[in-house]
Amino acid sequence: MYEKYLPVDPYFYELIEKGKKSLLPSHIHYFTPENRLKEYHGMIRGTLTNKIHEEFLLFASGEKIRLDRIIAFDGKPGPAFDEYDSYALACLDCTGGMD
């Protein structure tokens, strides 16, 4: 289950629009609702908003990915990049048994 939706930087919408207009498949890395890392490759159709104001990236295949859970969009950092960076470096915060 996803956490509360977080607003997305307006700059990210520009990246989505460029990806849509390029007519080339986009490559997305993101967190699933279960907080697992996944990736998707496909043609962007646009964005959509549900009843509770969560926004999703919509692909031509019908696949939907929540915008605030995108880690990277065509190699550029997405809204969840900082969360991923913290997640990826979590082990560096511990002492690893070296008290």
C-alpha contacts under 8 A as a table, 3 or more apart, distances in Angstrom:
res1	aa1	res2	aa2	distance
1	M	33	P	4.59
1	M	34	E	5.86
2	Y	5	Y	7.83
2	Y	32	T	7.80
2	Y	33	P	4.59
2	Y	34	E	7.20
2	Y	35	N	7.91
3	E	33	P	7.98
5	Y	54	E	6.01
5	Y	68	D	6.72
6	L	68	D	6.00
7	P	68	D	7.01
8	V	12	F	6.94
8	V	67	L	7.18
8	V	68	D	6.15
8	V	79	P	6.19
9	D	12	F	5.63
9	D	13	Y	7.56
9	D	79	P	7.29
10	P	13	Y	5.44
10	P	14	E	7.06
11	Y	14	E	5.24
11	Y	15	L	6.75
12	F	15	L	5.10
12	F	16	I	6.42
12	F	78	G	7.09
12	F	79	P	7.73
13	Y	16	I	5.00
13	Y	17	E	6.19
14	E	17	E	5.07
14	E	18	K	6.21
15	L	18	K	5.13
15	L	19	G	6.16
15	L	73	F	7.92
16	I	19	G	5.03
16	I	20	K	6.13
16	I	44	I	7.92
16	I	46	G	7.56
17	E	20	K	5.02
17	E	21	K	6.15
17	E	46	G	7.66
18	K	21	K	5.16
18	K	22	S	6.03
19	G	22	S	5.24
19	G	23	L	7.16
19	G	24	L	7.17
19	G	25	P	7.84
19	G	26	S	6.51
19	G	44	I	6.87
20	K	23	L	6.07
20	K	24	L	7.73
20	K	43	M	7.28
20	K	44	I	5.17
20	K	45	R	6.44
20	K	46	G	6.82
23	L	43	M	7.08
24	L	43	M	6.39
25	P	41	H	6.25
25	P	42	G	4.52
25	P	43	M	4.38
25	P	44	I	7.10
26	S	41	H	5.55
26	S	42	G	5.40
26	S	43	M	6.06
26	S	44	I	6.97
26	S	73	F	7.22
26	S	74	D	5.79
27	H	39	E	7.17
27	H	40	Y	5.84
27	H	41	H	4.47
27	H	42	G	6.77
27	H	73	F	6.13
27	H	74	D	4.98
27	H	75	G	7.63
28	I	39	E	5.36
28	I	40	Y	5.15
28	I	41	H	6.29
28	I	70	I	6.98
28	I	71	I	7.51
28	I	72	A	5.73
28	I	73	F	4.84
28	I	74	D	6.22
29	H	37	L	7.14
29	H	38	K	5.76
29	H	39	E	4.25
29	H	40	Y	6.58
29	H	70	I	6.07
29	H	71	I	5.35
29	H	72	A	5.13
29	H	73	F	6.76
30	Y	37	L	5.81
30	Y	38	K	5.50
30	Y	39	E	6.08
30	Y	65	I	7.78
30	Y	69	R	5.56
30	Y	70	I	4.24
30	Y	71	I	4.89
30	Y	72	A	6.94
30	Y	80	A	7.64
31	F	34	E	7.62
31	F	35	N	5.14
31	F	36	R	5.30
31	F	37	L	4.82
31	F	38	K	6.25
31	F	69	R	5.33
31	F	70	I	6.55
31	F	71	I	7.22
32	T	35	N	5.00
32	T	36	R	5.22
32	T	37	L	6.45
32	T	38	K	6.83
32	T	69	R	7.45
33	P	36	R	7.46
42	G	59	F	6.38
42	G	60	A	7.25
42	G	61	S	7.55
43	M	59	F	5.54
43	M	60	A	5.56
43	M	61	S	7.74
44	I	57	L	7.41
44	I	58	L	6.09
44	I	59	F	4.37
44	I	60	A	5.92
45	R	57	L	7.94
45	R	58	L	5.53
45	R	59	F	4.98
45	R	60	A	5.30
46	G	57	L	6.12
46	G	58	L	5.30
46	G	59	F	7.01
47	T	55	E	6.73
47	T	56	F	5.44
47	T	57	L	4.62
47	T	58	L	5.34
48	L	55	E	5.62
48	L	56	F	5.33
48	L	57	L	6.74
48	L	58	L	6.83
49	T	52	I	7.93
49	T	53	H	5.61
49	T	54	E	5.48
49	T	55	E	4.41
49	T	56	F	6.32
50	N	53	H	5.33
50	N	54	E	5.60
50	N	55	E	6.68
51	K	54	E	7.54
54	E	66	R	7.18
55	E	66	R	5.85
55	E	67	L	5.80
55	E	68	D	7.88
56	F	64	K	5.81
56	F	65	I	5.19
56	F	66	R	4.16
56	F	67	L	5.16
57	L	64	K	5.50
57	L	65	I	5.14
57	L	66	R	6.19
57	L	67	L	6.05
58	L	62	G	6.38
58	L	63	E	5.99
58	L	64	K	4.73
58	L	65	I	6.82
59	F	62	G	5.34
59	F	63	E	5.31
59	F	64	K	6.45
60	A	63	E	7.38
65	I	69	R	7.50
65	I	70	I	7.48
66	R	69	R	5.60
66	R	70	I	7.00
67	L	70	I	5.59
67	L	79	P	7.16
68	D	78	G	7.79
68	D	79	P	5.18
68	D	80	A	5.94
69	R	78	G	8.00
69	R	79	P	6.57
69	R	80	A	5.15
70	I	73	F	7.08
70	I	78	G	5.30
70	I	79	P	5.85
70	I	80	A	5.35
70	I	81	F	7.31
71	I	77	P	6.06
71	I	78	G	4.67
71	I	79	P	6.25
71	I	80	A	4.60
71	I	81	F	4.43
71	I	84	Y	6.64
72	A	75	G	5.60
72	A	76	K	5.29
72	A	77	P	4.54
72	A	78	G	4.64
72	A	80	A	7.87
72	A	81	F	6.66
73	F	76	K	5.17
73	F	77	P	6.40
73	F	78	G	5.97
77	P	80	A	7.87
77	P	81	F	5.55
78	G	81	F	5.36
79	P	82	D	7.52
80	A	83	E	5.28
80	A	84	Y	6.25
81	F	84	Y	5.00
81	F	85	D	6.04
82	D	85	D	4.98
82	D	86	S	6.27
83	E	86	S	5.23
83	E	87	Y	6.12
84	Y	87	Y	4.80
84	Y	88	A	5.92
85	D	88	A	5.11
85	D	89	L	6.17
86	S	89	L	5.25
86	S	90	A	5.88
87	Y	90	A	5.30
88	A	91	C	7.64
89	L	92	L	5.43
89	L	93	D	7.19
90	A	93	D	5.52
90	A	94	C	7.40
91	C	94	C	5.52
91	C	96	G	7.83
92	L	95	T	7.60
95	T	98	M	5.18
95	T	99	D	6.20
96	G	99	D	7.89
